[in-house]
Amino acid sequence: METKNTNGSRSYEHDIIGWFEDISEKAGQVQTETLRRILELNWGVEYLKKWLGDIDVRDMDASALESLYTSLVPLASHADLEPFINRIADGDTAPLLTQQPITLLSLRYALPFTSFFFTSSRMLGQHYDSISLSFQI
């Protein structure tokens, strides 16, 4: 059931289908804006410089940035990121993959995590056992 909050935003107490329809209606726009935000926050990291060079993405329109990104940055595999992950594991603190410091590496998946990951995950109600999956850097 959809109700309005006092600030005018929608509230879905029992209507998961209505909630899903609303968020999926603008999925493309949300993805484009999310990509823009990720690239703005991580402008200048070594991995992105490899593909984007010195292009300043911070003031670009989201649609233009999406076109630029998809034309210049290929899909990445774990093998592509492994040299960066190894450098992080060896203590390199330079902005290699993200401007935020990598504070945790997963031993199971060999993925780097920042503090933002844990904040976002907690907001989504997900909990991760950092002892069995990872180690602090």
Secondary structure per residue as TSV (DSSP state, phi and psi in degrees):
chain	resnum	aa	ss	phi	psi
A	1	M	-	360.0	125.2
A	2	E	E	-87.8	132.5
A	3	T	E	-132.2	163.8
A	4	K	E	-100.2	134.2
A	5	N	-	-75.3	168.0
A	6	T	T	-62.0	-24.8
A	7	N	T	-89.1	4.0
A	8	G	S	92.9	-9.1
A	9	S	-	-77.3	159.8
A	10	R	E	-81.2	148.7
A	11	S	E	-130.2	128.7
A	12	Y	E	-115.6	97.8
A	13	E	S	-79.3	-43.5
A	14	H	S	-131.6	7.9
A	15	D	-	-110.6	76.9
A	16	I	H	-66.5	-33.5
A	17	I	H	-66.8	-42.7
A	18	G	H	-62.0	-41.9
A	19	W	H	-61.8	-47.1
A	20	F	H	-63.2	-41.5
A	21	E	H	-61.4	-41.9
A	22	D	H	-65.4	-43.7
A	23	I	H	-75.5	-28.9
A	24	S	H	-83.1	-14.6
A	25	E	H	-60.2	-35.2
A	26	K	T	-117.8	34.8
A	27	A	H	-59.3	-43.5
A	28	G	H	-61.3	-44.1
A	29	Q	H	-64.5	-41.7
A	30	V	H	-63.5	-42.4
A	31	Q	H	-63.3	-42.6
A	32	T	H	-63.1	-44.7
A	33	E	H	-66.5	-36.5
A	34	T	H	-65.3	-43.9
A	35	L	H	-59.8	-45.1
A	36	R	H	-57.7	-46.4
A	37	R	H	-64.3	-43.8
A	38	I	H	-60.9	-44.8
A	39	L	H	-69.0	-38.2
A	40	E	H	-63.8	-43.9
A	41	L	H	-68.5	-25.2
A	42	N	T	-115.0	19.1
A	43	W	T	-58.3	131.8
A	44	G	T	94.5	-2.9
A	45	V	-	-71.8	153.9
A	46	E	H	-57.8	-44.0
A	47	Y	H	-61.1	-44.9
A	48	L	H	-71.4	-33.1
A	49	K	H	-60.6	-31.8
A	50	K	H	-57.3	-35.9
A	51	W	H	-103.6	-37.9
A	52	L	H	-98.8	-10.1
A	53	G	T	62.3	-135.6
A	54	D	T	-100.4	18.6
A	55	I	-	-62.8	124.8
A	56	D	-	-86.0	105.3
A	57	V	G	-86.1	-6.3
A	58	R	G	-66.1	-24.9
A	59	D	G	-114.2	13.1
A	60	M	S	-83.1	149.5
A	61	D	-	-62.9	143.5
A	62	A	H	-59.0	-41.5
A	63	S	H	-68.2	-41.9
A	64	A	H	-64.6	-39.1
A	65	L	H	-65.7	-39.7
A	66	E	H	-62.0	-44.3
A	67	S	H	-62.3	-44.2
A	68	L	H	-60.6	-48.7
A	69	Y	H	-60.7	-49.0
A	70	T	H	-67.5	-24.6
A	71	S	H	-84.3	-24.4
A	72	L	H	-108.6	-30.5
A	73	V	S	-104.3	114.9
A	74	P	-	-76.3	163.0
A	75	L	-	-60.0	140.1
A	76	A	-	-108.5	143.9
A	77	S	-	-106.5	172.2
A	78	H	H	-59.1	-37.8
A	79	A	H	-60.6	-33.9
A	80	D	H	-67.7	-34.4
A	81	L	H	-92.2	-15.7
A	82	E	H	-55.7	-42.0
A	83	P	H	-59.9	-37.5
A	84	F	H	-69.2	-43.1
A	85	I	H	-62.6	-41.4
A	86	N	H	-63.3	-40.3
A	87	R	H	-63.8	-40.3
A	88	I	H	-64.2	-44.6
A	89	A	H	-61.6	-31.3
A	90	D	T	-82.1	2.2
A	91	G	T	102.8	2.9
A	92	D	-	-65.1	123.6
A	93	T	-	-104.7	5.5
A	94	A	S	-64.9	154.8
A	95	P	-	-72.9	89.6
A	96	L	S	-88.3	-51.3
A	97	L	S	-114.2	-23.4
A	98	T	-	-151.5	152.0
A	99	Q	S	-72.9	-27.0
A	100	Q	S	-76.9	142.4
A	101	P	-	-62.1	138.8
A	102	I	-	-79.4	120.3
A	103	T	-	-107.2	-9.9
A	104	L	E	-152.5	140.0
A	105	L	E	-121.7	134.0
A	106	S	E	-80.4	125.8
A	107	L	T	-73.6	-33.1
A	108	R	T	-70.4	-43.9
A	109	Y	T	-111.2	-6.4
A	110	A	-	52.8	45.9
A	111	L	-	-110.5	140.4
A	112	P	E	-85.0	146.0
A	113	F	E	-128.3	146.0
A	114	T	-	-109.4	173.1
A	115	S	H	-62.5	-28.6
A	116	F	H	-60.4	-38.9
A	117	F	H	-57.2	-46.2
A	118	F	H	-71.2	-36.7
A	119	T	H	-64.2	-46.6
A	120	S	H	-64.2	-41.4
A	121	S	H	-64.8	-40.3
A	122	R	H	-65.5	-36.7
A	123	M	H	-64.6	-30.9
A	124	L	T	-85.3	-2.2
A	125	G	T	82.3	15.0
A	126	Q	-	-95.8	143.9
A	127	H	-	-127.7	137.2
A	128	Y	-	-120.9	138.4
A	129	D	-	-86.1	96.6
A	130	S	H	-70.0	-18.3
A	131	I	H	-74.6	-44.3
A	132	S	H	-83.9	-19.3
A	133	L	H	-104.8	-18.8
A	134	S	E	-154.1	176.0
A	135	F	E	-135.8	148.4
A	136	Q	E	-73.4	144.7
A	137	I	-	-96.4	360.0
